[in-house]
Amino acid sequence: MGAETRDIMRMLLWQFSRPVFYGSLIAWPVAAYIMHRWLQGFAYHVELGPWLFIATTALTLIIALITVSAHCWPVARAKPVARVALRVAVASYDPPLMSR
């Protein structure tokens, strides 16, 4: 009963990879324009092909997915009942009053 680890991981990875992907799509035209203008100042320069931006986005997504996976795996594997029991125990703790 409840979600499986792979379902939780898929949901979290998708939620964190979307902003990276959309940010890359927004950054592509801006970076292409700025890099093109900067390279015009040189006598010899490289051509900016679409592979450069695709490779950069792929590398960024891979780094983001590895980082998020490393943090999400323990969360997805955790038992929620143990976490709720810990919160209830901490919330119900009433420390004794300190007297002088």
N, CA, C and O atoms as a MOPAC input file, in Angstrom:
PM7 MOZYME 1SCF
protein

 N      0.84700 1    -1.17000 1     0.00000 1
 C      0.00000 1     0.00000 1     0.00000 1
 C      0.89900 1     1.24200 1     0.00000 1
 O      1.84100 1     1.33300 1     0.78700 1
 N      0.61100 1     2.15800 1    -0.85400 1
 C      1.43000 1     3.35300 1    -0.96300 1
 C      2.28300 1     3.32200 1    -2.21500 1
 O      2.22200 1     2.38700 1    -3.01300 1
 N      3.06700 1     4.35400 1    -2.36400 1
 C      3.90200 1     4.48200 1    -3.56400 1
 C      5.17300 1     3.65500 1    -3.41800 1
 O      5.70900 1     3.50600 1    -2.32000 1
 N      5.64200 1     3.12600 1    -4.53100 1
 C      6.89800 1     2.39600 1    -4.53600 1
 C      8.05400 1     3.37400 1    -4.68000 1
 O      7.87200 1     4.53300 1    -5.05300 1
 N      9.23100 1     2.88200 1    -4.37800 1
 C     10.42500 1     3.73500 1    -4.43300 1
 C     10.64000 1     4.29700 1    -5.83200 1
 O     10.96400 1     5.47500 1    -5.98700 1
 N     10.46000 1     3.45900 1    -6.85000 1
 C     10.70200 1     3.95400 1    -8.21100 1
 C      9.68600 1     5.01700 1    -8.60700 1
 O     10.01700 1     5.92900 1    -9.36400 1
 N      8.44500 1     4.91700 1    -8.10600 1
 C      7.44300 1     5.94400 1    -8.40500 1
 C      7.81000 1     7.27600 1    -7.75300 1
 O      7.67700 1     8.33600 1    -8.36500 1
 N      8.26500 1     7.21100 1    -6.52600 1
 C      8.67100 1     8.43500 1    -5.82100 1
 C      9.89400 1     9.04700 1    -6.49800 1
 O      9.96300 1    10.26100 1    -6.69100 1
 N     10.85900 1     8.20000 1    -6.85800 1
 C     12.06100 1     8.70500 1    -7.53100 1
 C     11.70900 1     9.33700 1    -8.86900 1
 O     12.21800 1    10.40800 1    -9.19900 1
 N     10.84900 1     8.69200 1    -9.64000 1
 C     10.45700 1     9.23900 1   -10.94100 1
 C      9.77700 1    10.59900 1   -10.77200 1
 O     10.05000 1    11.53100 1   -11.52800 1
 N      8.90200 1    10.70800 1    -9.78700 1
 C      8.20100 1    11.97000 1    -9.55900 1
 C      9.18000 1    13.08500 1    -9.15600 1
 O      9.12200 1    14.19500 1    -9.68400 1
 N     10.06800 1    12.77200 1    -8.22300 1
 C     11.01300 1    13.79300 1    -7.76400 1
 C     12.01300 1    14.17900 1    -8.85100 1
 O     12.33700 1    15.35600 1    -9.00700 1
 N     12.50000 1    13.19300 1    -9.60200 1
 C     13.44500 1    13.50300 1   -10.67400 1
 C     12.79500 1    14.35300 1   -11.75600 1
 O     13.42500 1    15.26700 1   -12.28800 1
 N     11.55200 1    14.06400 1   -12.08500 1
 C     10.85500 1    14.85700 1   -13.09700 1
 C     10.63500 1    16.28400 1   -12.59900 1
 O     10.79100 1    17.23800 1   -13.36000 1
 N     10.27600 1    16.43000 1   -11.32900 1
 C     10.03700 1    17.76400 1   -10.77900 1
 C     11.30600 1    18.61000 1   -10.76200 1
 O     11.23900 1    19.82700 1   -10.93100 1
 N     12.45200 1    17.98400 1   -10.56100 1
 C     13.69800 1    18.74900 1   -10.51600 1
 C     14.34000 1    18.90800 1   -11.88300 1
 O     15.12000 1    19.83900 1   -12.08200 1
 N     14.03800 1    18.03000 1   -12.83300 1
 C     14.65400 1    18.16200 1   -14.15000 1
 C     13.90700 1    19.14700 1   -15.04400 1
 O     14.49900 1    19.71500 1   -15.96200 1
 N     12.63000 1    19.35500 1   -14.79500 1
 C     11.87600 1    20.31700 1   -15.60400 1
 C     12.45000 1    21.72400 1   -15.55600 1
 O     12.65900 1    22.31800 1   -16.61400 1
 N     12.71800 1    22.29400 1   -14.37000 1
 C     13.30500 1    23.64500 1   -14.35600 1
 C     14.65700 1    23.72600 1   -15.05500 1
 O     14.96800 1    24.73600 1   -15.68700 1
 N     15.46400 1    22.67200 1   -14.94700 1
 C     16.76300 1    22.67200 1   -15.63300 1
 C     16.55300 1    22.69400 1   -17.14200 1
 O     17.22400 1    23.43600 1   -17.85900 1
 N     15.62700 1    21.88500 1   -17.61500 1
 C     15.35400 1    21.81600 1   -19.04700 1
 C     14.78400 1    23.13100 1   -19.55800 1
 O     15.24300 1    23.64700 1   -20.57700 1
 N     13.78900 1    23.68000 1   -18.86500 1
 C     13.18100 1    24.93800 1   -19.30000 1
 C     14.17600 1    26.09500 1   -19.21100 1
 O     14.18400 1    26.97500 1   -20.07200 1
 N     15.00600 1    26.09700 1   -18.18400 1
 C     16.03400 1    27.13000 1   -18.06900 1
 C     17.03000 1    27.07700 1   -19.21400 1
 O     17.48900 1    28.10900 1   -19.70500 1
 N     17.35600 1    25.86000 1   -19.63200 1
 C     18.26200 1    25.70500 1   -20.77000 1
 C     17.63000 1    26.22000 1   -22.05300 1
 O     18.29500 1    26.86100 1   -22.86800 1
 N     16.35100 1    25.94000 1   -22.23000 1
 C     15.67200 1    26.43400 1   -23.43100 1
 C     15.62800 1    27.95600 1   -23.47500 1
 O     15.72200 1    28.55800 1   -24.54500 1
 N     15.48700 1    28.56600 1   -22.32300 1
 C     15.48200 1    30.02700 1   -22.27000 1
 C     16.89500 1    30.56500 1   -22.49600 1
 O     17.07500 1    31.59900 1   -23.13900 1
 N     17.89600 1    29.86100 1   -21.96500 1
 C     19.28100 1    30.34500 1   -22.04800 1
 C     19.90300 1    30.15500 1   -23.43000 1
 O     20.82800 1    30.88700 1   -23.78100 1
 N     19.42500 1    29.20000 1   -24.22000 1
 C     20.02800 1    28.94100 1   -25.53200 1
 C     20.10700 1    30.17400 1   -26.41700 1
 O     21.20100 1    30.51800 1   -26.86300 1
 N     18.99100 1    30.86100 1   -26.69500 1
 C     19.09000 1    32.01600 1   -27.59600 1
 C     19.93500 1    33.15200 1   -27.02400 1
 O     20.66100 1    33.82800 1   -27.75300 1
 N     19.83000 1    33.35300 1   -25.71100 1
 C     20.60200 1    34.42900 1   -25.08700 1
 C     22.09900 1    34.12200 1   -25.19500 1
 O     22.89000 1    34.98400 1   -25.57600 1
 N     22.47500 1    32.89000 1   -24.85800 1
 C     23.88800 1    32.51000 1   -24.92500 1
 C     24.39700 1    32.53100 1   -26.36500 1
 O     25.52100 1    32.96400 1   -26.61700 1
 N     23.58900 1    32.07300 1   -27.29900 1
 C     24.01100 1    32.07600 1   -28.70600 1
 C     24.26100 1    33.50000 1   -29.18700 1
 O     25.24900 1    33.75300 1   -29.87600 1
 N     23.39100 1    34.41900 1   -28.83900 1
 C     23.55300 1    35.81100 1   -29.24900 1
 C     24.81800 1    36.43200 1   -28.63900 1
 O     25.61200 1    37.06000 1   -29.33900 1
 N     24.98700 1    36.24700 1   -27.34000 1
 C     26.14000 1    36.84200 1   -26.65500 1
 C     27.44300 1    36.22700 1   -27.16900 1
 O     28.41400 1    36.94200 1   -27.41200 1
 N     27.46400 1    34.91000 1   -27.33200 1
 C     28.68500 1    34.25900 1   -27.81000 1
 C     28.99000 1    34.65500 1   -29.25500 1
 O     30.15600 1    34.83600 1   -29.60700 1
 N     27.97600 1    34.79000 1   -30.08500 1
 C     28.18000 1    35.20600 1   -31.47100 1
 C     28.77200 1    36.61500 1   -31.53000 1
 O     29.71200 1    36.87200 1   -32.28200 1
 N     28.21300 1    37.51600 1   -30.73100 1
 C     28.73000 1    38.89900 1   -30.69400 1
 C     30.17000 1    38.93200 1   -30.18700 1
 O     30.99000 1    39.68600 1   -30.71200 1
 N     30.48500 1    38.13400 1   -29.18800 1
 C     31.82700 1    38.12500 1   -28.61400 1
 C     32.82700 1    37.54800 1   -29.61600 1
 O     33.93800 1    38.06200 1   -29.74800 1
 N     32.43900 1    36.49100 1   -30.31600 1
 C     33.35000 1    35.86300 1   -31.27100 1
 C     33.60200 1    36.72700 1   -32.50900 1
 O     34.59000 1    36.51100 1   -33.21100 1
 N     32.74200 1    37.68600 1   -32.78700 1
 C     32.95100 1    38.56300 1   -33.93500 1
 C     34.18500 1    39.43800 1   -33.76700 1
 O     34.70500 1    39.96900 1   -34.74800 1
 N     34.65000 1    39.59000 1   -32.55200 1
 C     35.83600 1    40.40700 1   -32.29200 1
 C     37.14300 1    39.70100 1   -32.61500 1
 O     38.20300 1    40.32300 1   -32.54700 1
 N     37.10100 1    38.43500 1   -32.95800 1
 C     38.30400 1    37.66200 1   -33.24500 1
 C     38.40400 1    37.37300 1   -34.73600 1
 O     37.39200 1    37.22200 1   -35.42100 1
 N     39.63400 1    37.29800 1   -35.22700 1
 C     39.83500 1    36.99200 1   -36.64100 1
 C     39.45000 1    35.54700 1   -36.94100 1
 O     38.85100 1    35.26100 1   -37.97800 1
 N     39.79000 1    34.65900 1   -36.05100 1
 C     39.44200 1    33.24100 1   -36.20800 1
 C     38.51200 1    32.85300 1   -35.06200 1
 O     38.79300 1    33.12800 1   -33.89500 1
 N     37.43400 1    32.22700 1   -35.40300 1
 C     36.52700 1    31.77400 1   -34.35000 1
 C     35.81200 1    30.48700 1   -34.77900 1
 O     35.76600 1    30.14600 1   -35.96100 1
 N     35.27300 1    29.80600 1   -33.81500 1
 C     34.57700 1    28.54400 1   -34.07900 1
 C     33.11300 1    28.83200 1   -34.39500 1
 O     32.56000 1    29.85900 1   -34.00100 1
 N     32.52200 1    27.92200 1   -35.09700 1
 C     31.08900 1    28.03800 1   -35.37500 1
 C     30.31500 1    27.46800 1   -34.19900 1
 O     30.71100 1    26.46500 1   -33.60400 1
 N     29.21400 1    28.11500 1   -33.87600 1
 C     28.36200 1    27.65900 1   -32.78700 1
 C     27.24600 1    26.79700 1   -33.36400 1
 O     26.24100 1    27.30800 1   -33.85900 1
 N     27.43400 1    25.51100 1   -33.29400 1
 C     26.41800 1    24.60100 1   -33.80700 1
 C     25.41400 1    24.24000 1   -32.71800 1
 O     25.67300 1    24.46000 1   -31.53500 1
 N     24.28600 1    23.69400 1   -33.11000 1
 C     23.28300 1    23.30500 1   -32.11700 1
 C     23.77200 1    22.18400 1   -31.20200 1
 O     23.27000 1    22.04000 1   -30.08700 1
 N     24.73000 1    21.39700 1   -31.64700 1
 C     25.25000 1    20.30700 1   -30.82300 1
 C     25.86700 1    20.84100 1   -29.53500 1
 O     25.82500 1    20.17300 1   -28.50200 1
 N     26.43900 1    22.04100 1   -29.59400 1
 C     27.05900 1    22.63800 1   -28.41300 1
 C     26.02600 1    22.87500 1   -27.31800 1
 O     26.27600 1    22.58200 1   -26.14900 1
 N     24.87200 1    23.40100 1   -27.69600 1
 C     23.82700 1    23.69700 1   -26.71900 1
 C     23.12300 1    22.42700 1   -26.25000 1
 O     22.73500 1    22.32300 1   -25.08600 1
 N     22.95900 1    21.47600 1   -27.14400 1
 C     22.33700 1    20.19500 1   -26.76700 1
 C     23.24500 1    19.43800 1   -25.79800 1
 O     22.77300 1    18.87400 1   -24.81100 1
 N     24.53900 1    19.42700 1   -26.08400 1
 C     25.48300 1    18.74400 1   -25.20000 1
 C     25.54700 1    19.41100 1   -23.83200 1
 O     25.63900 1    18.73000 1   -22.81000 1
 N     25.49900 1    20.73500 1   -23.80800 1
 C     25.52200 1    21.45900 1   -22.54200 1
 C     24.27400 1    21.15100 1   -21.72200 1
 O     24.35800 1    20.94000 1   -20.51200 1
 N     23.12100 1    21.12600 1   -22.37800 1
 C     21.88500 1    20.80300 1   -21.67300 1
 C     21.91100 1    19.36600 1   -21.16700 1
 O     21.47900 1    19.09700 1   -20.04600 1
 N     22.40700 1    18.45000 1   -21.97200 1
 C     22.48800 1    17.04700 1   -21.54600 1
 C     23.40900 1    16.89900 1   -20.34000 1
 O     23.07400 1    16.18900 1   -19.39200 1
 N     24.54800 1    17.55100 1   -20.36300 1
 C     25.47400 1    17.47700 1   -19.23700 1
 C     24.85700 1    18.08600 1   -17.97600 1
 O     25.00800 1    17.54000 1   -16.88300 1
 N     24.17200 1    19.20400 1   -18.12700 1
 C     23.51900 1    19.84400 1   -16.99300 1
 C     22.43500 1    18.93800 1   -16.41900 1
 O     22.31700 1    18.81000 1   -15.20000 1
 N     21.64700 1    18.31400 1   -17.28000 1
 C     20.60500 1    17.39900 1   -16.80700 1
 C     21.20200 1    16.18300 1   -16.10200 1
 O     20.67600 1    15.73600 1   -15.08300 1
 N     22.28300 1    15.65400 1   -16.63300 1
 C     22.92400 1    14.49500 1   -15.99800 1
 C     23.42900 1    14.86000 1   -14.60400 1
 O     23.22200 1    14.10600 1   -13.65300 1
 N     24.08200 1    16.00300 1   -14.48000 1
 C     24.57500 1    16.43900 1   -13.16800 1
 C     23.41600 1    16.65700 1   -12.20800 1
 O     23.48600 1    16.24400 1   -11.05000 1
 N     22.35400 1    17.29700 1   -12.67300 1
 C     21.18800 1    17.54300 1   -11.81600 1
 C     20.52800 1    16.23300 1   -11.39200 1
 O     20.15400 1    16.08000 1   -10.22900 1
 N     20.38100 1    15.28900 1   -12.31700 1
 C     19.73400 1    14.02000 1   -11.98700 1
 C     20.56800 1    13.19100 1   -11.01700 1
 O     20.01400 1    12.54500 1   -10.12800 1
 N     21.88000 1    13.20100 1   -11.17200 1
 C     22.73400 1    12.46900 1   -10.23200 1
 C     22.64500 1    13.08900 1    -8.84000 1
 O     22.54000 1    12.37500 1    -7.84300 1
 N     22.68600 1    14.41300 1    -8.77800 1
 C     22.61500 1    15.09700 1    -7.49100 1
 C     21.26900 1    14.85000 1    -6.81400 1
 O     21.22100 1    14.51400 1    -5.63000 1
 N     20.18800 1    15.01300 1    -7.55300 1
 C     18.85500 1    14.81900 1    -6.98100 1
 C     18.65400 1    13.36100 1    -6.59300 1
 O     18.05400 1    13.08000 1    -5.55600 1
 N     19.14200 1    12.43300 1    -7.40200 1
 C     19.00500 1    11.01300 1    -7.07500 1
 C     19.71100 1    10.67600 1    -5.76700 1
 O     19.18400 1     9.92700 1    -4.94500 1
 N     20.88900 1    11.22600 1    -5.58200 1
 C     21.63900 1    10.95300 1    -4.35400 1
 C     20.89500 1    11.45000 1    -3.12300 1
 O     20.98300 1    10.83800 1    -2.05900 1
 N     20.16800 1    12.54700 1    -3.25300 1
 C     19.42800 1    13.08200 1    -2.11400 1
 C     18.04500 1    12.44900 1    -1.96900 1
 O     17.53400 1    12.33100 1    -0.85600 1
 N     17.44500 1    12.05000 1    -3.06500 1
 C     16.08000 1    11.51100 1    -3.02900 1
 C     16.02800 1    10.03600 1    -2.65200 1
 O     15.02600 1     9.58000 1    -2.10100 1
 N     17.07100 1     9.29300 1    -2.93400 1
 C     17.05000 1     7.85400 1    -2.66300 1
 C     16.76800 1     7.55500 1    -1.19000 1
 O     15.89000 1     6.73800 1    -0.91100 1
 N     17.46700 1     8.17300 1    -0.23300 1
 C     17.14500 1     7.88200 1     1.17200 1
 C     15.73000 1     8.33000 1     1.55200 1
 O     15.06500 1     7.68000 1     2.35800 1
 N     15.28600 1     9.41400 1     0.98100 1
 C     13.92800 1     9.89700 1     1.28400 1
 C     12.87800 1     8.93200 1     0.75000 1
 O     11.88700 1     8.64900 1     1.42400 1
 N     13.09500 1     8.43100 1    -0.45800 1
 C     12.13200 1     7.50900 1    -1.05500 1
 C     12.12100 1     6.16900 1    -0.33100 1
 O     11.08300 1     5.50900 1    -0.28400 1
 N     13.24400 1     5.75600 1     0.23200 1
 C     13.33500 1     4.47400 1     0.92200 1
 C     12.89700 1     4.55700 1     2.37900 1
 O     12.70100 1     3.52300 1     3.01800 1
 N     12.73800 1     5.76200 1     2.91800 1
 C     12.38700 1     5.92600 1     4.33800 1
 C     10.98600 1     5.40100 1     4.61100 1
 O     10.10900 1     5.43900 1     3.74800 1
 N     10.80200 1     4.92200 1     5.80500 1
 C      9.49400 1     4.44000 1     6.23000 1
 C      8.73500 1     5.61200 1     6.86300 1
 O      9.17400 1     6.14600 1     7.88100 1
 N      7.59900 1     6.02000 1     6.27500 1
 C      6.88900 1     7.18700 1     6.78800 1
 C      6.36300 1     7.01100 1     8.20300 1
 O      6.25100 1     7.99400 1     8.93500 1
 N      6.03900 1     5.79900 1     8.60800 1
 C      5.50800 1     5.57000 1     9.95400 1
 C      6.56700 1     5.90600 1    10.99800 1
 O      6.25000 1     6.49600 1    12.03200 1
 N      7.81300 1     5.54000 1    10.74100 1
 C      8.88600 1     5.85100 1    11.68600 1
 C      9.07500 1     7.35800 1    11.80600 1
 O      9.32900 1     7.86800 1    12.89700 1
 N      8.95200 1     8.06800 1    10.69400 1
 C      9.12000 1     9.52000 1    10.71200 1
 C      7.98300 1    10.19400 1    11.48000 1
 O      8.21600 1    11.13600 1    12.23700 1
 N      6.75400 1     9.71200 1    11.28400 1
 C      5.59800 1    10.27900 1    11.99100 1
 C      5.70800 1     9.98600 1    13.47600 1
 O      5.40400 1    10.85100 1    14.29700 1
 N      6.13700 1     8.78300 1    13.84000 1
 C      6.28800 1     8.43200 1    15.25100 1
 C      7.33400 1     9.31700 1    15.91700 1
 O      7.15900 1     9.72400 1    17.06600 1
 N      8.40800 1     9.61500 1    15.21500 1
 C      9.44200 1    10.48300 1    15.76100 1
 C      8.89800 1    11.88900 1    15.98000 1
 O      9.16900 1    12.50600 1    17.01000 1
 N      8.13100 1    12.39900 1    15.01900 1
 C      7.56300 1    13.75200 1    15.17100 1
 C      6.58300 1    13.81200 1    16.33300 1
 O      6.56300 1    14.79200 1    17.07700 1
 N      5.76700 1    12.77100 1    16.49600 1
 C      4.80200 1    12.74300 1    17.60200 1
 C      5.53600 1    12.70100 1    18.92500 1
 O      5.13900 1    13.38300 1    19.87000 1
 N      6.60000 1    11.91500 1    19.01800 1
 C      7.37400 1    11.81400 1    20.25400 1
 C      8.03500 1    13.14100 1    20.59700 1
 O      8.05800 1    13.53700 1    21.76200 1
 N      8.56600 1    13.82400 1    19.60700 1
 C      9.21800 1    15.11100 1    19.84700 1
 C      8.18300 1    16.16700 1    20.19900 1
 O      8.42300 1    16.99500 1    21.07800 1
 N      7.03700 1    16.15300 1    19.53100 1
 C      6.01100 1    17.16400 1    19.78200 1
 C      5.37300 1    16.98300 1    21.15800 1
 O      4.94600 1    17.96300 1    21.76900 1
 N      5.30000 1    15.75600 1    21.65300 1
 C      4.63900 1    15.52500 1    22.93900 1
 C      5.59600 1    15.66500 1    24.11600 1
 O      5.16300 1    15.58800 1    25.26500 1
 N      6.87300 1    15.86700 1    23.86100 1
 C      7.84700 1    16.01200 1    24.93300 1
 C      7.63800 1    17.33600 1    25.63500 1
 O      7.62000 1    18.39200 1    25.00200 1
 N      7.47900 1    17.27300 1    26.94500 1
 C      7.27200 1    18.48400 1    27.73900 1
 C      8.42400 1    18.58300 1    28.72800 1
 O      8.42500 1    17.89400 1    29.74800 1
 N      9.41100 1    19.43600 1    28.43400 1
 C     10.57800 1    19.50700 1    29.33300 1
 C     10.18400 1    20.10400 1    30.69200 1
 O      9.29800 1    20.95500 1    30.76900 1
 N     10.83600 1    19.65800 1    31.73500 1
 C     10.53300 1    20.20500 1    33.06600 1
 C     10.98300 1    21.65800 1    33.15500 1
 O     11.96200 1    22.06400 1    32.52700 1
 N     10.25700 1    22.42000 1    33.93700 1
 C     10.61300 1    23.81700 1    34.14400 1
 C     11.87000 1    23.91900 1    34.98300 1
 O     12.04900 1    23.19200 1    35.96000 1
 N     12.72200 1    24.81800 1    34.59000 1
 C     13.95700 1    25.00900 1    35.33300 1
 C     13.70600 1    26.02600 1    36.43800 1
 O     13.19200 1    27.11600 1    36.18800 1
 N     14.07000 1    25.66200 1    37.64900 1
 C     13.89500 1    26.59900 1    38.75400 1
 C     15.25600 1    27.07300 1    39.21800 1
 O     16.26000 1    26.37800 1    39.06000 1
 N     15.27800 1    28.25000 1    39.78600 1
 C     16.54100 1    28.82700 1    40.24600 1
 C     16.69100 1    28.65800 1    41.70700 1
 O     17.69500 1    29.08200 1    42.27700 1

